[in-house]
Amino acid sequence: MRLGIAFAGVILAVSASGDTAVAQAAKCTNPDALGIARTVEIDTTGGPGFGTEQYKAYDFLNLKEIVLTFDDGPWPTNTRAVLEALAHHCTKATFFPIGKHALWHPEILKEVAAAGHTIGSHTWSHANLGKLKGDKATEEIEKGLSAIKVALGTSPAPFFRFPFLQDPKDHVAYLGSRNIAIFSHDLDSFDFKLRRPEDVINSVMTKLERKGKGIILLHDLQQATSKALPNLLSELKAKGYKVVHAKAKSPAVTLAQWDEAAKSDMKGGTVGPDRPISSVVRTIEEPPPVQPAAAKAPAPGKK
């Protein structure tokens, strides 16, 4: 097998017109929203792989169905713009953040989680695991996962995407032993090479029309993508595509030593209890608001 491990029991529990989709539709006030067609729950036991670019055993999408995925965040402005566009269309995506970025911007990652999106992991530093072996590769995988847990305050989904899609068999087997599912893609937007929003839209739609469905790889780190997304989601709706939201049956299980390593990086080596920033620093005084200047009365005899 491509995965290098024996895996016979992936479970995809599907909610189509059931409670999840109905609840989502009930809350949505945008009549032209893309929405969510169905939600799938993935049993990650043994580390199944998804995305026919690399893993063909578990293609769970029907014709005209898509999964939206975003790599490399969280990032100021761009990730929030992506969240705003997704919220406007009442739809959900899967995010694969970089561990370092999660610790730099935990408040943004918490916004991703609060919006109901699925959060996986994408290594600690976006290292090419095709060039790393042994302990170095393990650190990238485990510290990245723990950093996301530390940033969120709770465990993410056991979903992982290899940077550069470089997936050596021994690393794939390791993820399998940790019950972490691997996500590749069905189509790559190559948005990291594009600078104009219209080019991002054209890239996705052209490839999607050819394939008919798929897991779409985008990057919330990229400004062109964040600007393209409102129109891209509208275009997907107009062309009849339907979003499938992927969730994990169980959360990821992190390892204590890497949790501690991630906490150390977030704290910068300081010692103290874990406390939200709002309980450590609060604004007690601000300058008074500037009052608008009073309009001058017209001079006598003038209007």
Secondary structure, DSSP 8 states (H G I E B T S, - for coil): -TTSS------EEEESSSHHHHHHHHH---TT----SEEEEE--TT--EE-TTT--TT----TTEEEEEEES---TTHHHHHHHHHHHTT---EEE--HHHHHH-HHHHHHHHHTT-EE-B--SS---GGG--HHHHHHHHHHHHHHHHHHHTS---SEE--GGG---HHHHHHHHHTT-EEE--SEE--GGG--SHHHHHHHHHHHHHHHSSEEEEEETT-HHHHHHHHHHHHHHHHTT-EEEEEEESS-----HHHHHHHHHHHHTT-------GGGT-------------------TT--
